[in-house]
Amino acid sequence: MIDIITGIFPYAIAFTIPLLITSLGGLFSERSGVVNIGLEGLMIMGSFSGALTILSLEKVLPHGSIWIGLLVAALTAGVFSLLHAFASIHLKANQIISGTAINMIAGAITVFIARNITGSGNIRIKLGLNRVSVPVLKDIPFIGDMFFTNTYMTTWLVLLILILANFIIYKTSFGLRLRACGEHPQAAAAAGINVFVIRYISVFISGCLAGLGGAIILVTYSGEFNGSVAGLGFLALASLIFGQWKPLGILGATFFFGFASTVANVSQAIPVLATIPAIILKIFPYVVTLIALVVFSKSSQAPKAVGEPFDQGKR
């Protein structure tokens, strides 16, 4: 059983990482008071721009093209997310409808451009990140096999971003302003905080992290852009809610989804799980999430002003 767990673990981590970084993106947006259900579309935009960049540079910069692609993906999705920010913050549009529009526009425009480039709507890249093992640490019994063997560099990048996100939100003046805008925006404005600016910055960060999540899928286990991220943006949003809008809670929720989904995908190769219908294992994490959301709905710790337009003149 230990061999099975250590064998599955690296794949579970690979599936968890894009979920984690996208959920952290949603965390910044919603902590500032802006609901962002456009995470799916932002991931698609990141995957598309990352694929296009890597495809253009992989012959010129075989190694650097991947990291440049990740950077371009983050920035492109960040800029694209400003459409949602403008609609939600300045136009005071319904944030759910605005986020839905982002999902629809991203899926349509990226596939349209991809079809004009490749003719098929898919963009396949030849280069991707290789798995590496961390010297010395990989030799630690059990832990080394799970955490430090056959890992992607993006895993450590995202874990670093997680630590930084936790520090920024809870230990910096920007984090204090961010949380104030999501809890009591009128009081924050009365204290001299520009709620509009904080929310714009937060949505931009949200877009950058979601775009990075889409590009990480591309350069790790996907290898091509096909106009979809298989609903992982919505799964990241569920992880955000399941994790109670806290970085460490999100880490636990996304790992649960990542491990459960990986087990479902390899269940037929594991004798102990082969007797359980695969469909049951695939829907298990979603069913548990729905149950958890119902059970903990009354004690939900969502920001109090999330989804509410801010009126500068109202006190």
C-alpha positions as CSV (number, residue, x, y, z in Angstrom):
1,M,0.0,0.0,0.0
2,I,2.9,2.4,0.8
3,D,4.4,1.7,-2.6
4,I,1.0,2.6,-4.2
5,I,0.7,5.8,-2.3
6,T,4.2,6.9,-3.1
7,G,3.6,6.0,-6.7
8,I,0.4,8.0,-7.0
9,F,1.6,11.0,-5.0
10,P,3.8,12.8,-7.6
11,Y,0.9,12.7,-10.1
12,A,-1.6,13.9,-7.5
13,I,0.7,16.9,-6.8
14,A,1.0,17.7,-10.5
15,F,-2.8,17.8,-10.7
16,T,-3.1,19.8,-7.4
17,I,-0.7,22.6,-8.3
18,P,-2.7,24.3,-11.1
19,L,-5.8,24.1,-8.9
20,L,-3.9,25.6,-6.0
21,I,-2.5,28.6,-7.9
22,T,-5.9,29.3,-9.6
23,S,-7.7,29.1,-6.2
24,L,-5.2,31.6,-4.8
25,G,-6.1,33.9,-7.7
26,G,-9.8,33.6,-6.7
27,L,-8.8,34.3,-3.1
28,F,-7.2,37.7,-3.9
29,S,-10.2,38.8,-6.0
30,E,-12.9,37.7,-3.5
31,R,-11.0,38.9,-0.5
32,S,-11.2,42.4,-2.0
33,G,-15.0,42.0,-2.6
34,V,-15.2,40.9,-6.2
35,V,-16.6,37.5,-7.1
36,N,-14.6,35.9,-9.9
37,I,-16.3,32.9,-11.5
38,G,-14.3,33.8,-14.6
39,L,-11.4,31.7,-13.4
40,E,-12.1,29.0,-16.0
41,G,-11.9,31.6,-18.8
42,L,-8.7,33.1,-17.4
43,M,-7.1,29.7,-17.2
44,I,-8.0,29.1,-20.9
45,M,-6.5,32.5,-21.8
46,G,-3.3,31.6,-19.9
47,S,-3.1,28.2,-21.6
48,F,-3.7,29.8,-25.1
49,S,-1.2,32.6,-24.7
50,G,1.4,30.3,-23.1
51,A,1.0,27.8,-25.9
52,L,1.3,30.5,-28.6
53,T,4.4,32.0,-27.0
54,I,6.2,28.7,-26.5
55,L,5.3,27.6,-30.1
56,S,6.8,30.8,-31.4
57,L,10.0,30.6,-29.3
58,E,10.8,26.9,-28.8
59,K,13.1,26.7,-31.8
60,V,14.9,29.9,-30.9
61,L,15.0,29.5,-27.1
62,P,14.5,25.8,-26.4
63,H,14.7,26.1,-22.6
64,G,13.8,29.7,-21.9
65,S,10.6,29.6,-24.0
66,I,8.8,27.6,-21.3
67,W,9.4,30.2,-18.6
68,I,8.7,33.1,-21.0
69,G,5.5,31.3,-21.9
70,L,4.5,31.1,-18.3
71,L,5.2,34.8,-17.7
72,V,3.3,35.8,-20.9
73,A,0.4,33.6,-19.9
74,A,0.1,35.2,-16.4
75,L,0.3,38.8,-17.8
76,T,-2.1,38.1,-20.6
77,A,-4.7,36.7,-18.3
78,G,-4.1,39.5,-15.9
79,V,-4.8,42.1,-18.5
80,F,-7.8,40.2,-19.8
81,S,-9.2,40.0,-16.2
82,L,-9.4,43.8,-16.2
83,L,-12.5,43.5,-18.4
84,H,-14.2,41.8,-15.4
85,A,-12.7,44.4,-13.1
86,F,-14.1,47.3,-15.2
87,A,-17.5,45.8,-15.5
88,S,-17.7,44.8,-11.8
89,I,-16.1,47.9,-10.2
90,H,-16.8,50.9,-12.4
91,L,-20.0,49.8,-14.2
92,K,-21.3,48.0,-11.1
93,A,-22.4,45.1,-13.3
94,N,-23.6,41.8,-11.8
95,Q,-20.4,40.0,-11.0
96,I,-21.7,36.6,-11.7
97,I,-22.9,37.6,-15.2
98,S,-19.6,39.4,-15.8
99,G,-17.6,36.3,-14.8
100,T,-19.7,34.1,-17.0
101,A,-19.1,36.5,-19.9
102,I,-15.3,36.2,-19.3
103,N,-15.6,32.4,-19.5
104,M,-17.6,32.6,-22.8
105,I,-15.4,35.2,-24.5
106,A,-12.1,33.5,-23.5
107,G,-13.3,30.1,-24.8
108,A,-14.6,31.6,-28.1
109,I,-11.8,34.0,-29.0
110,T,-8.9,31.7,-28.2
111,V,-10.3,28.8,-30.3
112,F,-11.1,31.2,-33.1
113,I,-7.5,32.5,-33.2
114,A,-6.1,29.0,-32.8
115,R,-8.1,27.8,-35.7
116,N,-6.8,30.6,-37.9
117,I,-3.2,29.6,-36.8
118,T,-3.3,25.8,-36.9
119,G,-6.5,25.0,-38.7
120,S,-7.6,22.7,-36.0
121,G,-8.2,24.9,-33.0
122,N,-5.4,23.0,-31.1
123,I,-1.9,24.3,-30.4
124,R,0.5,21.5,-29.6
125,I,3.9,22.4,-28.0
126,K,7.0,20.2,-28.4
127,L,8.6,21.3,-25.2
128,G,7.4,20.9,-21.7
129,L,8.8,20.8,-18.2
130,N,10.7,17.7,-17.2
131,R,10.3,16.1,-13.9
132,V,13.3,16.4,-11.6
133,S,14.4,15.0,-8.2
134,V,15.8,17.2,-5.5
135,P,19.3,16.0,-4.6
136,V,19.8,14.7,-1.0
137,L,16.1,15.4,-0.1
138,K,15.0,12.7,-2.4
139,D,16.9,10.1,-0.3
140,I,14.8,10.8,2.8
141,P,12.8,7.7,3.5
142,F,9.1,7.8,2.4
143,I,9.0,11.7,2.4
144,G,11.6,11.9,-0.2
145,D,9.7,9.5,-2.5
146,M,6.5,11.5,-2.2
147,F,7.7,15.2,-2.2
148,F,11.1,15.4,-3.7
149,T,11.1,12.7,-6.5
150,N,9.8,13.3,-10.0
151,T,8.5,16.8,-9.3
152,Y,8.1,19.8,-11.6
153,M,9.8,23.1,-10.9
154,T,6.4,24.8,-11.0
155,T,5.4,22.9,-7.9
156,W,8.0,24.8,-5.9
157,L,7.2,28.0,-7.6
158,V,3.5,27.7,-6.7
159,L,4.3,26.7,-3.1
160,L,6.5,29.8,-2.8
161,I,3.6,31.9,-4.1
162,L,1.3,30.3,-1.5
163,I,3.7,31.3,1.3
164,L,3.9,34.9,-0.2
165,A,0.1,35.1,-0.5
166,N,-0.4,34.1,3.1
167,F,2.2,36.7,4.2
168,I,0.8,39.4,2.0
169,I,-2.8,38.9,3.1
170,Y,-2.2,38.7,6.8
171,K,1.1,40.5,7.5
172,T,1.2,43.5,5.2
173,S,-0.6,46.9,5.0
174,F,-1.8,46.0,1.5
175,G,-3.3,42.7,2.8
176,L,-5.1,44.7,5.6
177,R,-6.5,47.1,3.0
178,L,-7.5,44.2,0.8
179,R,-9.4,42.4,3.6
180,A,-11.0,45.7,4.7
181,C,-12.3,46.3,1.1
182,G,-13.9,42.9,1.1
183,E,-15.4,43.1,4.6
184,H,-16.4,46.8,5.1
185,P,-15.6,48.8,2.0
186,Q,-17.4,51.9,3.3
187,A,-15.3,52.0,6.4
188,A,-12.2,51.4,4.4
189,A,-13.1,54.4,2.2
190,A,-13.7,56.5,5.2
191,A,-10.2,55.6,6.4
192,G,-8.7,56.9,3.2
193,I,-8.4,53.7,1.3
194,N,-9.1,53.8,-2.5
195,V,-11.4,50.8,-2.7
196,F,-11.5,50.9,-6.5
197,V,-7.7,50.8,-6.8
198,I,-7.4,47.9,-4.3
199,R,-10.1,45.9,-6.1
200,Y,-8.5,46.5,-9.6
201,I,-5.1,45.3,-8.3
202,S,-6.7,42.3,-6.7
203,V,-8.6,41.2,-9.8
204,F,-5.4,41.7,-11.9
205,I,-3.5,39.5,-9.5
206,S,-6.4,37.0,-9.7
207,G,-6.1,36.9,-13.5
208,C,-2.3,36.5,-13.4
209,L,-2.5,33.6,-11.0
210,A,-5.3,31.9,-12.9
211,G,-3.5,32.4,-16.2
212,L,-0.4,30.8,-14.7
213,G,-2.5,27.9,-13.6
214,G,-3.7,27.3,-17.1
215,A,-0.2,27.5,-18.5
216,I,1.1,25.1,-15.9
217,I,-1.4,22.5,-17.1
218,L,0.0,23.1,-20.6
219,V,3.7,22.6,-19.8
220,T,3.3,19.7,-17.3
221,Y,0.8,17.0,-18.2
222,S,-1.3,18.4,-21.1
223,G,1.1,19.5,-23.8
224,E,-1.4,21.3,-26.0
225,F,-4.1,24.0,-26.0
226,N,-7.5,22.7,-27.0
227,G,-9.8,25.5,-25.9
228,S,-10.7,23.9,-22.5
229,V,-9.2,23.2,-19.1
230,A,-11.8,20.5,-18.3
231,G,-13.7,22.6,-15.7
232,L,-10.7,23.0,-13.4
233,G,-11.5,26.7,-13.0
234,F,-14.8,25.9,-11.4
235,L,-13.1,23.2,-9.4
236,A,-10.7,25.8,-8.2
237,L,-13.6,28.1,-7.2
238,A,-15.1,25.2,-5.2
239,S,-11.8,24.7,-3.5
240,L,-11.8,28.4,-2.6
241,I,-15.2,28.0,-0.9
242,F,-14.3,24.6,0.6
243,G,-11.1,26.2,2.0
244,Q,-13.1,29.0,3.6
245,W,-11.2,31.8,1.7
246,K,-7.9,31.0,3.6
247,P,-4.6,30.1,1.9
248,L,-3.9,27.0,4.0
249,G,-7.5,25.9,3.8
250,I,-7.3,26.2,0.0
251,L,-4.1,24.1,0.1
252,G,-5.9,21.3,1.9
253,A,-9.0,21.5,-0.4
254,T,-7.0,21.5,-3.6
255,F,-4.9,18.6,-2.5
256,F,-8.0,16.6,-1.6
257,F,-9.4,17.2,-5.1
258,G,-6.0,16.4,-6.7
259,F,-5.4,13.2,-4.8
260,A,-9.0,12.0,-5.2
261,S,-9.0,12.7,-9.0
262,T,-5.7,11.0,-9.4
263,V,-6.9,7.9,-7.6
264,A,-10.0,7.8,-9.8
265,N,-7.9,8.0,-12.9
266,V,-5.6,5.1,-11.9
267,S,-8.1,3.0,-10.0
268,Q,-8.3,0.3,-12.6
269,A,-4.5,-0.4,-12.1
270,I,-4.8,-0.8,-8.4
271,P,-6.3,-4.2,-7.3
272,V,-7.8,-2.8,-4.1
273,L,-9.7,-0.1,-6.0
274,A,-10.4,-2.0,-9.2
275,T,-13.6,-3.5,-7.7
276,I,-15.1,-0.1,-7.1
277,P,-16.9,1.4,-10.2
278,A,-14.7,4.1,-11.6
279,I,-17.6,6.5,-11.9
280,I,-18.1,6.4,-8.1
281,L,-14.4,7.4,-7.5
282,K,-14.6,10.2,-10.1
283,I,-17.7,11.9,-8.5
284,F,-16.6,11.2,-4.9
285,P,-14.7,14.6,-4.3
286,Y,-17.6,16.6,-5.8
287,V,-20.2,14.8,-3.7
288,V,-18.1,15.4,-0.6
289,T,-17.7,19.1,-1.5
290,L,-21.5,19.5,-1.9
291,I,-22.1,17.9,1.4
292,A,-19.4,20.0,3.1
293,L,-20.8,23.2,1.6
294,V,-24.3,22.3,2.9
295,V,-23.1,21.4,6.4
296,F,-20.8,24.4,6.8
297,S,-23.0,27.0,4.9
298,K,-24.1,28.6,8.1
299,S,-20.6,29.1,9.4
300,S,-19.2,30.2,6.0
301,Q,-16.4,32.7,6.4
302,A,-16.8,34.5,3.0
303,P,-16.0,38.2,3.0
304,K,-19.1,40.1,4.0
305,A,-19.1,42.5,1.1
306,V,-18.1,40.0,-1.6
307,G,-20.3,40.5,-4.7
308,E,-21.6,43.9,-3.6
309,P,-20.8,46.9,-5.9
310,F,-19.1,49.7,-4.1
311,D,-20.7,53.2,-4.2
312,Q,-18.1,55.8,-3.6
313,G,-20.6,58.4,-2.5
314,K,-22.5,56.2,-0.1
315,R,-21.6,56.2,3.6
